[in-house]
Amino acid sequence: MGRRNLIGLRTIKTAVAVILSMVLASLFGASDSRLIFAMLGAMNAVQPTFKESVQASLTQLVGVVFGVAVTLLLLLFPVHRLVVTGMGIILVITLYNALHITFSPGLPCLLVVILCTTEGIAPIGYGLDRIWDTALGIAVGMAINMLVFPYDNSRRIRATAESLDREVLAFLEDLFDGDDVIPNSKNMTKKIDELEKQLEIFEKQKLFLRLRTQSRELKQFHLYESKARALLAQMEVLSYMEKPGCLDAENRRLLAISGATIKDARICENLTEFDVVTNYHVAQILTIREQLLEILK
């Protein structure tokens, strides 16, 4: 078995985004808070898909803005700052729940604590700076993630499709291997489910440098998945039969052309209804398989 790479491309992109965002942030005045919030923004923006990147970035930016706004409002009340801190945390969590905000309230609560407990801090200036730092980090992270080696799983989809084709031939070989044991289609089902998951990821991508190509490939892959499901339905019919029928000459010829090894040497002189049903579904499988191979071209 091959060893998986311990350091993936996303890890490298995250490191590059963090360093670059911190360098840019330091141009506006180096401070621990400035670098930390720029770093957090960049890290959150580097996600596997464009949709996830946008969602994570909004989580970060909304959290910072929300935390600053709530704190500035509560600091108007003449009470002890620890009391304001507790009130702020309760208010943030309560509003998140009431508004059904799915983002984590951790970041705005952190800002509440910082703004309320740090002596000598200028709340408005500090809050605006953190919003800027976060936005800067997000912008850098999004740019690195979307434009520099964006995640593209189209090759993995094609590899899954190719393994799916091998599974079809293996099923037919097992069906006509000379015994009466009927193979099942579980492996085929797993591969199509995996194909569907990969398509969901591919659909959430935005490959900005080749959007037209991505759109065309997405249509082809969806068509492939649809026909693969139809092929699976034909296989499932055969898998529920008590035993395989006799393979007619035409299907035997087509299987030989496809490269399948057929050990069942029965000669079909008078086809029974059972044999006709078997050959019909085998012919359907071979026809759909050719359509799938054509789509992959």
NORZI-V412943 format. One record per residue. N is the residue number from 1. RES is the residue in one letter. OMEGA is omega as a letter, one per 40 degrees, with the letter a starting at -180 (999 if undefined). D_LAST is the distance of its C-alpha to the last C-alpha in Angstrom with 2 decimals. Layout:
n=N res=RES omega=OMEGA d_last=D_LAST
n=N res=RES omega=OMEGA d_last=D_LAST
This chain:
n=1 res=M omega=i d_last=29.37
n=2 res=G omega=i d_last=28.23
n=3 res=R omega=i d_last=30.39
n=4 res=R omega=i d_last=29.13
n=5 res=N omega=a d_last=29.89
n=6 res=L omega=a d_last=33.13
n=7 res=I omega=a d_last=32.59
n=8 res=G omega=a d_last=29.38
n=9 res=L omega=i d_last=28.09
n=10 res=R omega=i d_last=29.53
n=11 res=T omega=i d_last=32.89
n=12 res=I omega=i d_last=32.95
n=13 res=K omega=i d_last=32.05
n=14 res=T omega=i d_last=34.82
n=15 res=A omega=i d_last=37.33
n=16 res=V omega=a d_last=36.50
n=17 res=A omega=a d_last=36.78
n=18 res=V omega=a d_last=40.09
n=19 res=I omega=a d_last=41.64
n=20 res=L omega=i d_last=40.69
n=21 res=S omega=i d_last=41.96
n=22 res=M omega=i d_last=45.18
n=23 res=V omega=i d_last=45.74
n=24 res=L omega=a d_last=45.35
n=25 res=A omega=a d_last=47.53
n=26 res=S omega=i d_last=50.22
n=27 res=L omega=i d_last=50.60
n=28 res=F omega=i d_last=52.21
n=29 res=G omega=a d_last=54.62
n=30 res=A omega=i d_last=53.90
n=31 res=S omega=a d_last=54.87
n=32 res=D omega=a d_last=53.74
n=33 res=S omega=a d_last=52.82
n=34 res=R omega=a d_last=50.89
n=35 res=L omega=a d_last=48.76
n=36 res=I omega=a d_last=48.25
n=37 res=F omega=i d_last=47.06
n=38 res=A omega=i d_last=44.75
n=39 res=M omega=i d_last=43.34
n=40 res=L omega=i d_last=42.89
n=41 res=G omega=a d_last=41.12
n=42 res=A omega=a d_last=38.65
n=43 res=M omega=a d_last=37.98
n=44 res=N omega=a d_last=37.37
n=45 res=A omega=a d_last=34.90
n=46 res=V omega=a d_last=32.50
n=47 res=Q omega=a d_last=30.56
n=48 res=P omega=a d_last=27.05
n=49 res=T omega=i d_last=25.95
n=50 res=F omega=a d_last=27.21
n=51 res=K omega=i d_last=28.86
n=52 res=E omega=i d_last=30.67
n=53 res=S omega=i d_last=31.76
n=54 res=V omega=a d_last=33.28
n=55 res=Q omega=i d_last=34.98
n=56 res=A omega=i d_last=36.42
n=57 res=S omega=i d_last=37.60
n=58 res=L omega=i d_last=39.30
n=59 res=T omega=a d_last=40.92
n=60 res=Q omega=a d_last=42.39
n=61 res=L omega=i d_last=43.54
n=62 res=V omega=i d_last=44.90
n=63 res=G omega=i d_last=46.70
n=64 res=V omega=a d_last=48.43
n=65 res=V omega=a d_last=49.48
n=66 res=F omega=a d_last=50.63
n=67 res=G omega=i d_last=52.63
n=68 res=V omega=a d_last=54.34
n=69 res=A omega=a d_last=55.20
n=70 res=V omega=a d_last=56.67
n=71 res=T omega=i d_last=58.73
n=72 res=L omega=i d_last=60.16
n=73 res=L omega=a d_last=61.22
n=74 res=L omega=i d_last=62.93
n=75 res=L omega=i d_last=64.67
n=76 res=L omega=a d_last=66.74
n=77 res=F omega=a d_last=68.63
n=78 res=P omega=i d_last=71.70
n=79 res=V omega=a d_last=70.96
n=80 res=H omega=a d_last=70.36
n=81 res=R omega=i d_last=66.97
n=82 res=L omega=i d_last=66.22
n=83 res=V omega=i d_last=66.83
n=84 res=V omega=i d_last=64.47
n=85 res=T omega=i d_last=61.85
n=86 res=G omega=i d_last=62.13
n=87 res=M omega=a d_last=62.12
n=88 res=G omega=i d_last=59.02
n=89 res=I omega=i d_last=57.03
n=90 res=I omega=a d_last=58.11
n=91 res=L omega=a d_last=57.28
n=92 res=V omega=a d_last=53.81
n=93 res=I omega=a d_last=52.82
n=94 res=T omega=i d_last=54.51
n=95 res=L omega=i d_last=52.79
n=96 res=Y omega=a d_last=49.36
n=97 res=N omega=a d_last=49.99
n=98 res=A omega=a d_last=51.57
n=99 res=L omega=a d_last=48.77
n=100 res=H omega=i d_last=46.10
n=101 res=I omega=a d_last=44.63
n=102 res=T omega=i d_last=42.04
n=103 res=F omega=i d_last=42.35
n=104 res=S omega=i d_last=44.57
n=105 res=P omega=a d_last=48.21
n=106 res=G omega=a d_last=48.76
n=107 res=L omega=i d_last=48.39
n=108 res=P omega=i d_last=50.72
n=109 res=C omega=i d_last=53.23
n=110 res=L omega=i d_last=53.14
n=111 res=L omega=i d_last=53.95
n=112 res=V omega=a d_last=56.77
n=113 res=V omega=a d_last=58.27
n=114 res=I omega=a d_last=57.98
n=115 res=L omega=a d_last=59.44
n=116 res=C omega=a d_last=62.23
n=117 res=T omega=a d_last=63.37
n=118 res=T omega=a d_last=63.04
n=119 res=E omega=i d_last=66.42
n=120 res=G omega=a d_last=66.71
n=121 res=I omega=i d_last=63.21
n=122 res=A omega=a d_last=62.73
n=123 res=P omega=a d_last=60.57
n=124 res=I omega=a d_last=59.27
n=125 res=G omega=a d_last=58.50
n=126 res=Y omega=a d_last=56.96
n=127 res=G omega=i d_last=54.82
n=128 res=L omega=i d_last=53.51
n=129 res=D omega=a d_last=52.77
n=130 res=R omega=i d_last=50.72
n=131 res=I omega=i d_last=48.70
n=132 res=W omega=a d_last=48.01
n=133 res=D omega=a d_last=47.16
n=134 res=T omega=i d_last=44.74
n=135 res=A omega=i d_last=43.03
n=136 res=L omega=i d_last=42.77
n=137 res=G omega=i d_last=41.19
n=138 res=I omega=a d_last=38.70
n=139 res=A omega=i d_last=37.75
n=140 res=V omega=a d_last=37.22
n=141 res=G omega=i d_last=35.26
n=142 res=M omega=a d_last=32.94
n=143 res=A omega=i d_last=32.38
n=144 res=I omega=a d_last=31.64
n=145 res=N omega=a d_last=29.38
n=146 res=M omega=a d_last=27.29
n=147 res=L omega=a d_last=27.25
n=148 res=V omega=a d_last=27.58
n=149 res=F omega=i d_last=24.55
n=150 res=P omega=a d_last=23.79
n=151 res=Y omega=a d_last=22.44
n=152 res=D omega=a d_last=18.65
n=153 res=N omega=a d_last=17.27
n=154 res=S omega=i d_last=13.56
n=155 res=R omega=i d_last=13.16
n=156 res=R omega=i d_last=15.37
n=157 res=I omega=i d_last=13.44
n=158 res=R omega=i d_last=10.31
n=159 res=A omega=i d_last=13.00
n=160 res=T omega=i d_last=14.60
n=161 res=A omega=i d_last=11.67
n=162 res=E omega=i d_last=11.42
n=163 res=S omega=i d_last=15.20
n=164 res=L omega=i d_last=15.17
n=165 res=D omega=i d_last=13.46
n=166 res=R omega=i d_last=16.19
n=167 res=E omega=i d_last=18.71
n=168 res=V omega=a d_last=18.00
n=169 res=L omega=i d_last=18.74
n=170 res=A omega=i d_last=21.69
n=171 res=F omega=a d_last=23.06
n=172 res=L omega=i d_last=23.07
n=173 res=E omega=i d_last=24.62
n=174 res=D omega=a d_last=27.22
n=175 res=L omega=a d_last=27.90
n=176 res=F omega=i d_last=28.75
n=177 res=D omega=i d_last=30.39
n=178 res=G omega=i d_last=33.78
n=179 res=D omega=a d_last=35.51
n=180 res=D omega=i d_last=36.06
n=181 res=V omega=a d_last=34.59
n=182 res=I omega=i d_last=31.83
n=183 res=P omega=i d_last=29.16
n=184 res=N omega=a d_last=28.45
n=185 res=S omega=a d_last=25.27
n=186 res=K omega=a d_last=26.45
n=187 res=N omega=i d_last=23.90
n=188 res=M omega=i d_last=21.06
n=189 res=T omega=i d_last=22.90
n=190 res=K omega=a d_last=23.28
n=191 res=K omega=i d_last=19.62
n=192 res=I omega=i d_last=18.75
n=193 res=D omega=i d_last=21.76
n=194 res=E omega=i d_last=20.59
n=195 res=L omega=i d_last=17.20
n=196 res=E omega=i d_last=19.38
n=197 res=K omega=i d_last=21.61
n=198 res=Q omega=i d_last=18.96
n=199 res=L omega=i d_last=17.71
n=200 res=E omega=i d_last=21.39
n=201 res=I omega=a d_last=21.71
n=202 res=F omega=a d_last=18.69
n=203 res=E omega=a d_last=20.17
n=204 res=K omega=i d_last=23.50
n=205 res=Q omega=i d_last=22.33
n=206 res=K omega=a d_last=23.07
n=207 res=L omega=a d_last=21.17
n=208 res=F omega=a d_last=23.55
n=209 res=L omega=i d_last=22.23
n=210 res=R omega=a d_last=18.77
n=211 res=L omega=a d_last=19.50
n=212 res=R omega=i d_last=17.43
n=213 res=T omega=i d_last=14.23
n=214 res=Q omega=i d_last=15.31
n=215 res=S omega=i d_last=16.10
n=216 res=R omega=i d_last=12.78
n=217 res=E omega=a d_last=11.02
n=218 res=L omega=i d_last=13.94
n=219 res=K omega=i d_last=13.52
n=220 res=Q omega=a d_last=9.96
n=221 res=F omega=i d_last=11.39
n=222 res=H omega=i d_last=14.50
n=223 res=L omega=i d_last=12.98
n=224 res=Y omega=a d_last=11.30
n=225 res=E omega=a d_last=14.78
n=226 res=S omega=i d_last=16.59
n=227 res=K omega=i d_last=15.01
n=228 res=A omega=i d_last=15.46
n=229 res=R omega=i d_last=19.07
n=230 res=A omega=i d_last=19.45
n=231 res=L omega=i d_last=18.35
n=232 res=L omega=i d_last=20.84
n=233 res=A omega=i d_last=23.52
n=234 res=Q omega=i d_last=23.23
n=235 res=M omega=a d_last=23.56
n=236 res=E omega=i d_last=26.54
n=237 res=V omega=i d_last=28.31
n=238 res=L omega=a d_last=28.18
n=239 res=S omega=i d_last=29.33
n=240 res=Y omega=i d_last=32.42
n=241 res=M omega=a d_last=33.56
n=242 res=E omega=i d_last=36.62
n=243 res=K omega=a d_last=35.12
n=244 res=P omega=i d_last=32.21
n=245 res=G omega=a d_last=32.94
n=246 res=C omega=a d_last=32.82
n=247 res=L omega=a d_last=29.42
n=248 res=D omega=a d_last=29.48
n=249 res=A omega=a d_last=28.58
n=250 res=E omega=i d_last=25.39
n=251 res=N omega=i d_last=23.83
n=252 res=R omega=i d_last=25.18
n=253 res=R omega=a d_last=23.50
n=254 res=L omega=i d_last=20.06
n=255 res=L omega=i d_last=20.51
n=256 res=A omega=i d_last=21.61
n=257 res=I omega=a d_last=18.54
n=258 res=S omega=i d_last=16.35
n=259 res=G omega=i d_last=18.63
n=260 res=A omega=i d_last=20.85
n=261 res=T omega=a d_last=24.55
n=262 res=I omega=a d_last=26.83
n=263 res=K omega=i d_last=30.49
n=264 res=D omega=a d_last=31.91
n=265 res=A omega=a d_last=33.69
n=266 res=R omega=i d_last=35.27
n=267 res=I omega=a d_last=35.56
n=268 res=C omega=i d_last=35.34
n=269 res=E omega=i d_last=38.14
n=270 res=N omega=a d_last=39.05
n=271 res=L omega=i d_last=36.37
n=272 res=T omega=i d_last=37.91
n=273 res=E omega=i d_last=36.78
n=274 res=F omega=i d_last=35.57
n=275 res=D omega=a d_last=33.39
n=276 res=V omega=i d_last=32.04
n=277 res=V omega=i d_last=30.97
n=278 res=T omega=a d_last=29.24
n=279 res=N omega=i d_last=27.32
n=280 res=Y omega=a d_last=26.36
n=281 res=H omega=i d_last=24.66
n=282 res=V omega=i d_last=23.03
n=283 res=A omega=i d_last=21.63
n=284 res=Q omega=i d_last=20.38
n=285 res=I omega=a d_last=18.69
n=286 res=L omega=i d_last=16.94
n=287 res=T omega=a d_last=15.91
n=288 res=I omega=i d_last=14.52
n=289 res=R omega=i d_last=12.76
n=290 res=E omega=i d_last=10.89
n=291 res=Q omega=i d_last=10.09
n=292 res=L omega=i d_last=8.93
n=293 res=L omega=i d_last=6.56
n=294 res=E omega=i d_last=5.26
n=295 res=I omega=a d_last=5.40
n=296 res=L omega=i d_last=3.80
n=297 res=K omega=999 d_last=0.00
